[in-house]
Amino acid sequence: MKTDADKLCSFLEQTTSIIETYGNKSIVTEINKAIVETEKSATILFCGEFKRGKSSLVNAIVGNGLCATDIGIATSVVTIIKYGKDKKAVRYYGNLQGCEDSLKLEEIKWDEIEKYTMGDVIEIDNTILVELSYPSPFLKNGINIIDTPGIGGLDPRHAILTQMALPKADVIVFV
């Protein structure tokens, strides 16, 4: 039986010719290395223009509607989803212009996640990112997922948050 990391490696093998055409073969090698190393998890970041289905795709992969979706713009913060035996939600908040290390954090109730992920900066109480621990089989083997706000919309904060999250990724999926 294939692990989720094996499935991701298989996907990369199938897309290698496309990646080689538009990118660089060493990228595939580095991604495979990051995934198969047992001591290291693989972080997959989803980014792209607003209203392209990033959160819906993440929800389908994780197997639950963890990320808010809506007819209008839904995602206002970076959401990091990792494996946890129990559901847990932590929000990081503070001044976006400050250092990422100076952010404050607090555990929030699971049913209040949307309160801190949808809306403008005042409505979400200055939340920068939300970290979710969730018992998804897909995440169990060390795969972490990052959902980002869309870029190109009216709120420049969304693009800034996405750019801040990019260095955390081993794999970037542009939707």
PyMOL CGO cylinders between C-alpha atoms (Angstrom):
from pymol import cmd
from pymol.cgo import CYLINDER

trace = [
    CYLINDER, 0.00, 0.00, 0.00, 1.36, 3.41, -0.99, 0.3, 1, 1, 1, 1, 1, 1,
    CYLINDER, 1.36, 3.41, -0.99, 1.89, 6.11, 1.61, 0.3, 1, 1, 1, 1, 1, 1,
    CYLINDER, 1.89, 6.11, 1.61, 0.79, 9.67, 0.91, 0.3, 1, 1, 1, 1, 1, 1,
    CYLINDER, 0.79, 9.67, 0.91, 4.43, 10.64, 0.38, 0.3, 1, 1, 1, 1, 1, 1,
    CYLINDER, 4.43, 10.64, 0.38, 4.69, 7.84, -2.22, 0.3, 1, 1, 1, 1, 1, 1,
    CYLINDER, 4.69, 7.84, -2.22, 1.59, 9.19, -3.96, 0.3, 1, 1, 1, 1, 1, 1,
    CYLINDER, 1.59, 9.19, -3.96, 3.07, 12.70, -4.03, 0.3, 1, 1, 1, 1, 1, 1,
    CYLINDER, 3.07, 12.70, -4.03, 6.33, 11.32, -5.46, 0.3, 1, 1, 1, 1, 1, 1,
    CYLINDER, 6.33, 11.32, -5.46, 4.33, 9.42, -8.08, 0.3, 1, 1, 1, 1, 1, 1,
    CYLINDER, 4.33, 9.42, -8.08, 2.52, 12.64, -9.03, 0.3, 1, 1, 1, 1, 1, 1,
    CYLINDER, 2.52, 12.64, -9.03, 5.88, 14.38, -9.40, 0.3, 1, 1, 1, 1, 1, 1,
    CYLINDER, 5.88, 14.38, -9.40, 7.15, 11.59, -11.64, 0.3, 1, 1, 1, 1, 1, 1,
    CYLINDER, 7.15, 11.59, -11.64, 4.11, 11.98, -13.88, 0.3, 1, 1, 1, 1, 1, 1,
    CYLINDER, 4.11, 11.98, -13.88, 4.64, 15.74, -14.16, 0.3, 1, 1, 1, 1, 1, 1,
    CYLINDER, 4.64, 15.74, -14.16, 8.44, 15.72, -14.48, 0.3, 1, 1, 1, 1, 1, 1,
    CYLINDER, 8.44, 15.72, -14.48, 8.40, 16.28, -18.25, 0.3, 1, 1, 1, 1, 1, 1,
    CYLINDER, 8.40, 16.28, -18.25, 6.21, 19.36, -17.80, 0.3, 1, 1, 1, 1, 1, 1,
    CYLINDER, 6.21, 19.36, -17.80, 8.41, 20.65, -14.97, 0.3, 1, 1, 1, 1, 1, 1,
    CYLINDER, 8.41, 20.65, -14.97, 11.54, 20.06, -17.08, 0.3, 1, 1, 1, 1, 1, 1,
    CYLINDER, 11.54, 20.06, -17.08, 9.98, 21.95, -19.98, 0.3, 1, 1, 1, 1, 1, 1,
    CYLINDER, 9.98, 21.95, -19.98, 8.95, 24.95, -17.92, 0.3, 1, 1, 1, 1, 1, 1,
    CYLINDER, 8.95, 24.95, -17.92, 11.40, 24.76, -15.08, 0.3, 1, 1, 1, 1, 1, 1,
    CYLINDER, 11.40, 24.76, -15.08, 14.34, 22.75, -13.93, 0.3, 1, 1, 1, 1, 1, 1,
    CYLINDER, 14.34, 22.75, -13.93, 14.87, 19.03, -13.27, 0.3, 1, 1, 1, 1, 1, 1,
    CYLINDER, 14.87, 19.03, -13.27, 16.81, 19.77, -10.05, 0.3, 1, 1, 1, 1, 1, 1,
    CYLINDER, 16.81, 19.77, -10.05, 13.55, 21.11, -8.61, 0.3, 1, 1, 1, 1, 1, 1,
    CYLINDER, 13.55, 21.11, -8.61, 11.97, 17.66, -8.94, 0.3, 1, 1, 1, 1, 1, 1,
    CYLINDER, 11.97, 17.66, -8.94, 15.02, 16.07, -7.32, 0.3, 1, 1, 1, 1, 1, 1,
    CYLINDER, 15.02, 16.07, -7.32, 14.89, 18.47, -4.37, 0.3, 1, 1, 1, 1, 1, 1,
    CYLINDER, 14.89, 18.47, -4.37, 11.14, 17.98, -3.88, 0.3, 1, 1, 1, 1, 1, 1,
    CYLINDER, 11.14, 17.98, -3.88, 11.51, 14.18, -3.93, 0.3, 1, 1, 1, 1, 1, 1,
    CYLINDER, 11.51, 14.18, -3.93, 14.39, 14.42, -1.47, 0.3, 1, 1, 1, 1, 1, 1,
    CYLINDER, 14.39, 14.42, -1.47, 12.32, 16.57, 0.92, 0.3, 1, 1, 1, 1, 1, 1,
    CYLINDER, 12.32, 16.57, 0.92, 9.38, 14.16, 0.75, 0.3, 1, 1, 1, 1, 1, 1,
    CYLINDER, 9.38, 14.16, 0.75, 11.19, 10.86, 1.19, 0.3, 1, 1, 1, 1, 1, 1,
    CYLINDER, 11.19, 10.86, 1.19, 13.50, 11.92, 4.02, 0.3, 1, 1, 1, 1, 1, 1,
    CYLINDER, 13.50, 11.92, 4.02, 11.85, 10.35, 7.03, 0.3, 1, 1, 1, 1, 1, 1,
    CYLINDER, 11.85, 10.35, 7.03, 13.14, 12.98, 9.44, 0.3, 1, 1, 1, 1, 1, 1,
    CYLINDER, 13.14, 12.98, 9.44, 11.67, 15.87, 7.48, 0.3, 1, 1, 1, 1, 1, 1,
    CYLINDER, 11.67, 15.87, 7.48, 8.12, 16.69, 6.61, 0.3, 1, 1, 1, 1, 1, 1,
    CYLINDER, 8.12, 16.69, 6.61, 7.08, 18.07, 3.25, 0.3, 1, 1, 1, 1, 1, 1,
    CYLINDER, 7.08, 18.07, 3.25, 5.20, 21.36, 3.25, 0.3, 1, 1, 1, 1, 1, 1,
    CYLINDER, 5.20, 21.36, 3.25, 2.94, 22.01, 0.27, 0.3, 1, 1, 1, 1, 1, 1,
    CYLINDER, 2.94, 22.01, 0.27, 1.81, 25.61, -0.22, 0.3, 1, 1, 1, 1, 1, 1,
    CYLINDER, 1.81, 25.61, -0.22, -1.19, 26.52, -2.39, 0.3, 1, 1, 1, 1, 1, 1,
    CYLINDER, -1.19, 26.52, -2.39, -1.16, 30.01, -3.90, 0.3, 1, 1, 1, 1, 1, 1,
    CYLINDER, -1.16, 30.01, -3.90, -2.58, 31.92, -6.85, 0.3, 1, 1, 1, 1, 1, 1,
    CYLINDER, -2.58, 31.92, -6.85, -5.04, 34.62, -7.73, 0.3, 1, 1, 1, 1, 1, 1,
    CYLINDER, -5.04, 34.62, -7.73, -8.11, 35.15, -5.60, 0.3, 1, 1, 1, 1, 1, 1,
    CYLINDER, -8.11, 35.15, -5.60, -11.24, 33.06, -6.26, 0.3, 1, 1, 1, 1, 1, 1,
    CYLINDER, -11.24, 33.06, -6.26, -9.45, 30.22, -8.05, 0.3, 1, 1, 1, 1, 1, 1,
    CYLINDER, -9.45, 30.22, -8.05, -10.39, 27.37, -5.68, 0.3, 1, 1, 1, 1, 1, 1,
    CYLINDER, -10.39, 27.37, -5.68, -7.25, 27.06, -3.54, 0.3, 1, 1, 1, 1, 1, 1,
    CYLINDER, -7.25, 27.06, -3.54, -9.18, 26.49, -0.30, 0.3, 1, 1, 1, 1, 1, 1,
    CYLINDER, -9.18, 26.49, -0.30, -11.61, 24.12, -2.00, 0.3, 1, 1, 1, 1, 1, 1,
    CYLINDER, -11.61, 24.12, -2.00, -8.68, 22.08, -3.33, 0.3, 1, 1, 1, 1, 1, 1,
    CYLINDER, -8.68, 22.08, -3.33, -7.05, 21.99, 0.12, 0.3, 1, 1, 1, 1, 1, 1,
    CYLINDER, -7.05, 21.99, 0.12, -10.35, 20.86, 1.67, 0.3, 1, 1, 1, 1, 1, 1,
    CYLINDER, -10.35, 20.86, 1.67, -10.63, 18.06, -0.91, 0.3, 1, 1, 1, 1, 1, 1,
    CYLINDER, -10.63, 18.06, -0.91, -7.08, 16.89, -0.22, 0.3, 1, 1, 1, 1, 1, 1,
    CYLINDER, -7.08, 16.89, -0.22, -7.45, 16.96, 3.58, 0.3, 1, 1, 1, 1, 1, 1,
    CYLINDER, -7.45, 16.96, 3.58, -10.90, 15.38, 3.39, 0.3, 1, 1, 1, 1, 1, 1,
    CYLINDER, -10.90, 15.38, 3.39, -12.73, 18.03, 5.40, 0.3, 1, 1, 1, 1, 1, 1,
    CYLINDER, -12.73, 18.03, 5.40, -13.92, 21.62, 5.00, 0.3, 1, 1, 1, 1, 1, 1,
    CYLINDER, -13.92, 21.62, 5.00, -11.24, 23.13, 7.24, 0.3, 1, 1, 1, 1, 1, 1,
    CYLINDER, -11.24, 23.13, 7.24, -10.61, 26.18, 5.04, 0.3, 1, 1, 1, 1, 1, 1,
    CYLINDER, -10.61, 26.18, 5.04, -13.41, 28.66, 4.57, 0.3, 1, 1, 1, 1, 1, 1,
    CYLINDER, -13.41, 28.66, 4.57, -14.94, 28.97, 1.11, 0.3, 1, 1, 1, 1, 1, 1,
    CYLINDER, -14.94, 28.97, 1.11, -17.49, 31.50, -0.09, 0.3, 1, 1, 1, 1, 1, 1,
    CYLINDER, -17.49, 31.50, -0.09, -18.91, 33.13, -3.21, 0.3, 1, 1, 1, 1, 1, 1,
    CYLINDER, -18.91, 33.13, -3.21, -16.90, 36.23, -2.26, 0.3, 1, 1, 1, 1, 1, 1,
    CYLINDER, -16.90, 36.23, -2.26, -13.31, 36.34, -1.07, 0.3, 1, 1, 1, 1, 1, 1,
    CYLINDER, -13.31, 36.34, -1.07, -13.08, 33.94, 1.86, 0.3, 1, 1, 1, 1, 1, 1,
    CYLINDER, -13.08, 33.94, 1.86, -9.44, 33.45, 2.85, 0.3, 1, 1, 1, 1, 1, 1,
    CYLINDER, -9.44, 33.45, 2.85, -7.89, 36.46, 4.58, 0.3, 1, 1, 1, 1, 1, 1,
    CYLINDER, -7.89, 36.46, 4.58, -4.99, 34.79, 6.40, 0.3, 1, 1, 1, 1, 1, 1,
    CYLINDER, -4.99, 34.79, 6.40, -2.43, 32.05, 5.89, 0.3, 1, 1, 1, 1, 1, 1,
    CYLINDER, -2.43, 32.05, 5.89, -3.68, 28.69, 7.18, 0.3, 1, 1, 1, 1, 1, 1,
    CYLINDER, -3.68, 28.69, 7.18, -1.17, 25.98, 8.06, 0.3, 1, 1, 1, 1, 1, 1,
    CYLINDER, -1.17, 25.98, 8.06, -2.65, 22.50, 8.39, 0.3, 1, 1, 1, 1, 1, 1,
    CYLINDER, -2.65, 22.50, 8.39, -0.62, 19.72, 9.98, 0.3, 1, 1, 1, 1, 1, 1,
    CYLINDER, -0.62, 19.72, 9.98, -1.35, 16.33, 11.48, 0.3, 1, 1, 1, 1, 1, 1,
    CYLINDER, -1.35, 16.33, 11.48, -2.53, 16.10, 15.07, 0.3, 1, 1, 1, 1, 1, 1,
    CYLINDER, -2.53, 16.10, 15.07, -4.26, 13.31, 16.94, 0.3, 1, 1, 1, 1, 1, 1,
    CYLINDER, -4.26, 13.31, 16.94, -6.70, 15.89, 18.27, 0.3, 1, 1, 1, 1, 1, 1,
    CYLINDER, -6.70, 15.89, 18.27, -8.18, 18.93, 16.56, 0.3, 1, 1, 1, 1, 1, 1,
    CYLINDER, -8.18, 18.93, 16.56, -6.50, 22.14, 17.69, 0.3, 1, 1, 1, 1, 1, 1,
    CYLINDER, -6.50, 22.14, 17.69, -6.53, 25.69, 16.30, 0.3, 1, 1, 1, 1, 1, 1,
    CYLINDER, -6.53, 25.69, 16.30, -4.04, 28.43, 17.15, 0.3, 1, 1, 1, 1, 1, 1,
    CYLINDER, -4.04, 28.43, 17.15, -4.10, 31.94, 15.74, 0.3, 1, 1, 1, 1, 1, 1,
    CYLINDER, -4.10, 31.94, 15.74, -1.10, 34.22, 15.41, 0.3, 1, 1, 1, 1, 1, 1,
    CYLINDER, -1.10, 34.22, 15.41, -1.88, 37.90, 15.45, 0.3, 1, 1, 1, 1, 1, 1,
    CYLINDER, -1.88, 37.90, 15.45, -0.26, 41.30, 15.73, 0.3, 1, 1, 1, 1, 1, 1,
    CYLINDER, -0.26, 41.30, 15.73, 1.25, 44.01, 13.61, 0.3, 1, 1, 1, 1, 1, 1,
    CYLINDER, 1.25, 44.01, 13.61, 2.03, 42.79, 10.09, 0.3, 1, 1, 1, 1, 1, 1,
    CYLINDER, 2.03, 42.79, 10.09, 4.87, 45.32, 9.79, 0.3, 1, 1, 1, 1, 1, 1,
    CYLINDER, 4.87, 45.32, 9.79, 6.61, 43.87, 12.82, 0.3, 1, 1, 1, 1, 1, 1,
    CYLINDER, 6.61, 43.87, 12.82, 8.87, 40.85, 12.92, 0.3, 1, 1, 1, 1, 1, 1,
    CYLINDER, 8.87, 40.85, 12.92, 7.17, 37.47, 12.52, 0.3, 1, 1, 1, 1, 1, 1,
    CYLINDER, 7.17, 37.47, 12.52, 8.79, 36.41, 15.81, 0.3, 1, 1, 1, 1, 1, 1,
    CYLINDER, 8.79, 36.41, 15.81, 6.92, 39.17, 17.65, 0.3, 1, 1, 1, 1, 1, 1,
    CYLINDER, 6.92, 39.17, 17.65, 3.47, 37.81, 16.85, 0.3, 1, 1, 1, 1, 1, 1,
    CYLINDER, 3.47, 37.81, 16.85, 1.25, 36.83, 19.74, 0.3, 1, 1, 1, 1, 1, 1,
    CYLINDER, 1.25, 36.83, 19.74, -0.58, 33.52, 19.74, 0.3, 1, 1, 1, 1, 1, 1,
    CYLINDER, -0.58, 33.52, 19.74, -3.66, 32.08, 21.34, 0.3, 1, 1, 1, 1, 1, 1,
    CYLINDER, -3.66, 32.08, 21.34, -5.57, 28.83, 21.07, 0.3, 1, 1, 1, 1, 1, 1,
    CYLINDER, -5.57, 28.83, 21.07, -9.02, 29.38, 19.62, 0.3, 1, 1, 1, 1, 1, 1,
    CYLINDER, -9.02, 29.38, 19.62, -12.14, 27.23, 19.62, 0.3, 1, 1, 1, 1, 1, 1,
    CYLINDER, -12.14, 27.23, 19.62, -12.47, 24.95, 16.61, 0.3, 1, 1, 1, 1, 1, 1,
    CYLINDER, -12.47, 24.95, 16.61, -15.90, 26.34, 15.74, 0.3, 1, 1, 1, 1, 1, 1,
    CYLINDER, -15.90, 26.34, 15.74, -14.49, 29.91, 15.71, 0.3, 1, 1, 1, 1, 1, 1,
    CYLINDER, -14.49, 29.91, 15.71, -11.88, 29.38, 12.98, 0.3, 1, 1, 1, 1, 1, 1,
    CYLINDER, -11.88, 29.38, 12.98, -13.86, 31.36, 10.37, 0.3, 1, 1, 1, 1, 1, 1,
    CYLINDER, -13.86, 31.36, 10.37, -14.09, 34.30, 12.78, 0.3, 1, 1, 1, 1, 1, 1,
    CYLINDER, -14.09, 34.30, 12.78, -10.32, 34.70, 12.44, 0.3, 1, 1, 1, 1, 1, 1,
    CYLINDER, -10.32, 34.70, 12.44, -9.86, 33.72, 8.79, 0.3, 1, 1, 1, 1, 1, 1,
    CYLINDER, -9.86, 33.72, 8.79, -12.62, 35.58, 6.89, 0.3, 1, 1, 1, 1, 1, 1,
    CYLINDER, -12.62, 35.58, 6.89, -12.96, 39.35, 6.60, 0.3, 1, 1, 1, 1, 1, 1,
    CYLINDER, -12.96, 39.35, 6.60, -10.86, 42.47, 6.72, 0.3, 1, 1, 1, 1, 1, 1,
    CYLINDER, -10.86, 42.47, 6.72, -8.06, 43.09, 9.21, 0.3, 1, 1, 1, 1, 1, 1,
    CYLINDER, -8.06, 43.09, 9.21, -10.44, 44.53, 11.82, 0.3, 1, 1, 1, 1, 1, 1,
    CYLINDER, -10.44, 44.53, 11.82, -13.00, 41.72, 11.47, 0.3, 1, 1, 1, 1, 1, 1,
    CYLINDER, -13.00, 41.72, 11.47, -10.31, 39.05, 11.93, 0.3, 1, 1, 1, 1, 1, 1,
    CYLINDER, -10.31, 39.05, 11.93, -8.78, 40.90, 14.89, 0.3, 1, 1, 1, 1, 1, 1,
    CYLINDER, -8.78, 40.90, 14.89, -5.39, 41.40, 13.21, 0.3, 1, 1, 1, 1, 1, 1,
    CYLINDER, -5.39, 41.40, 13.21, -4.87, 37.67, 12.65, 0.3, 1, 1, 1, 1, 1, 1,
    CYLINDER, -4.87, 37.67, 12.65, -1.88, 36.87, 10.42, 0.3, 1, 1, 1, 1, 1, 1,
    CYLINDER, -1.88, 36.87, 10.42, -2.09, 33.09, 10.31, 0.3, 1, 1, 1, 1, 1, 1,
    CYLINDER, -2.09, 33.09, 10.31, -4.00, 30.18, 11.77, 0.3, 1, 1, 1, 1, 1, 1,
    CYLINDER, -4.00, 30.18, 11.77, -2.36, 26.84, 12.49, 0.3, 1, 1, 1, 1, 1, 1,
    CYLINDER, -2.36, 26.84, 12.49, -4.63, 23.82, 12.53, 0.3, 1, 1, 1, 1, 1, 1,
    CYLINDER, -4.63, 23.82, 12.53, -3.79, 20.36, 13.85, 0.3, 1, 1, 1, 1, 1, 1,
    CYLINDER, -3.79, 20.36, 13.85, -6.13, 17.79, 12.37, 0.3, 1, 1, 1, 1, 1, 1,
    CYLINDER, -6.13, 17.79, 12.37, -6.24, 13.96, 12.30, 0.3, 1, 1, 1, 1, 1, 1,
    CYLINDER, -6.24, 13.96, 12.30, -6.27, 13.60, 8.49, 0.3, 1, 1, 1, 1, 1, 1,
    CYLINDER, -6.27, 13.60, 8.49, -4.74, 10.37, 7.12, 0.3, 1, 1, 1, 1, 1, 1,
    CYLINDER, -4.74, 10.37, 7.12, -3.22, 12.42, 4.27, 0.3, 1, 1, 1, 1, 1, 1,
    CYLINDER, -3.22, 12.42, 4.27, -1.21, 14.49, 6.76, 0.3, 1, 1, 1, 1, 1, 1,
    CYLINDER, -1.21, 14.49, 6.76, -0.16, 11.62, 9.02, 0.3, 1, 1, 1, 1, 1, 1,
    CYLINDER, -0.16, 11.62, 9.02, 3.10, 10.85, 7.21, 0.3, 1, 1, 1, 1, 1, 1,
    CYLINDER, 3.10, 10.85, 7.21, 4.55, 14.33, 7.68, 0.3, 1, 1, 1, 1, 1, 1,
    CYLINDER, 4.55, 14.33, 7.68, 2.83, 16.31, 4.96, 0.3, 1, 1, 1, 1, 1, 1,
    CYLINDER, 2.83, 16.31, 4.96, 1.85, 19.86, 5.96, 0.3, 1, 1, 1, 1, 1, 1,
    CYLINDER, 1.85, 19.86, 5.96, -0.38, 22.07, 3.85, 0.3, 1, 1, 1, 1, 1, 1,
    CYLINDER, -0.38, 22.07, 3.85, -0.44, 25.86, 3.66, 0.3, 1, 1, 1, 1, 1, 1,
    CYLINDER, -0.44, 25.86, 3.66, -3.47, 27.64, 2.23, 0.3, 1, 1, 1, 1, 1, 1,
    CYLINDER, -3.47, 27.64, 2.23, -2.85, 31.27, 1.31, 0.3, 1, 1, 1, 1, 1, 1,
    CYLINDER, -2.85, 31.27, 1.31, -5.10, 34.24, 0.56, 0.3, 1, 1, 1, 1, 1, 1,
    CYLINDER, -5.10, 34.24, 0.56, -5.52, 35.06, -3.10, 0.3, 1, 1, 1, 1, 1, 1,
    CYLINDER, -5.52, 35.06, -3.10, -3.28, 37.63, -4.70, 0.3, 1, 1, 1, 1, 1, 1,
    CYLINDER, -3.28, 37.63, -4.70, -4.37, 40.28, -7.17, 0.3, 1, 1, 1, 1, 1, 1,
    CYLINDER, -4.37, 40.28, -7.17, -7.46, 41.35, -5.23, 0.3, 1, 1, 1, 1, 1, 1,
    CYLINDER, -7.46, 41.35, -5.23, -8.29, 44.66, -3.63, 0.3, 1, 1, 1, 1, 1, 1,
    CYLINDER, -8.29, 44.66, -3.63, -6.56, 43.90, -0.32, 0.3, 1, 1, 1, 1, 1, 1,
    CYLINDER, -6.56, 43.90, -0.32, -2.75, 44.20, -0.69, 0.3, 1, 1, 1, 1, 1, 1,
    CYLINDER, -2.75, 44.20, -0.69, -2.38, 42.51, 2.71, 0.3, 1, 1, 1, 1, 1, 1,
    CYLINDER, -2.38, 42.51, 2.71, -3.29, 39.18, 1.09, 0.3, 1, 1, 1, 1, 1, 1,
    CYLINDER, -3.29, 39.18, 1.09, -0.31, 39.31, -1.28, 0.3, 1, 1, 1, 1, 1, 1,
    CYLINDER, -0.31, 39.31, -1.28, 2.02, 40.27, 1.59, 0.3, 1, 1, 1, 1, 1, 1,
    CYLINDER, 2.02, 40.27, 1.59, 0.83, 37.32, 3.69, 0.3, 1, 1, 1, 1, 1, 1,
    CYLINDER, 0.83, 37.32, 3.69, 1.27, 34.95, 0.76, 0.3, 1, 1, 1, 1, 1, 1,
    CYLINDER, 1.27, 34.95, 0.76, 4.80, 36.23, 0.12, 0.3, 1, 1, 1, 1, 1, 1,
    CYLINDER, 4.80, 36.23, 0.12, 5.65, 35.77, 3.80, 0.3, 1, 1, 1, 1, 1, 1,
    CYLINDER, 5.65, 35.77, 3.80, 4.53, 32.12, 3.62, 0.3, 1, 1, 1, 1, 1, 1,
    CYLINDER, 4.53, 32.12, 3.62, 6.41, 31.15, 0.44, 0.3, 1, 1, 1, 1, 1, 1,
    CYLINDER, 6.41, 31.15, 0.44, 9.78, 30.43, 2.13, 0.3, 1, 1, 1, 1, 1, 1,
    CYLINDER, 9.78, 30.43, 2.13, 8.08, 27.87, 4.41, 0.3, 1, 1, 1, 1, 1, 1,
    CYLINDER, 8.08, 27.87, 4.41, 7.21, 25.65, 1.42, 0.3, 1, 1, 1, 1, 1, 1,
    CYLINDER, 7.21, 25.65, 1.42, 9.01, 22.64, 0.00, 0.3, 1, 1, 1, 1, 1, 1,
    CYLINDER, 9.01, 22.64, 0.00, 6.44, 22.43, -2.81, 0.3, 1, 1, 1, 1, 1, 1,
    CYLINDER, 6.44, 22.43, -2.81, 4.39, 25.29, -4.25, 0.3, 1, 1, 1, 1, 1, 1,
    CYLINDER, 4.39, 25.29, -4.25, 1.17, 24.57, -6.15, 0.3, 1, 1, 1, 1, 1, 1,
    CYLINDER, 1.17, 24.57, -6.15, -0.04, 27.52, -8.20, 0.3, 1, 1, 1, 1, 1, 1,
    CYLINDER, -0.04, 27.52, -8.20, -3.79, 27.34, -8.70, 0.3, 1, 1, 1, 1, 1, 1,
]
cmd.load_cgo(trace, "trace")
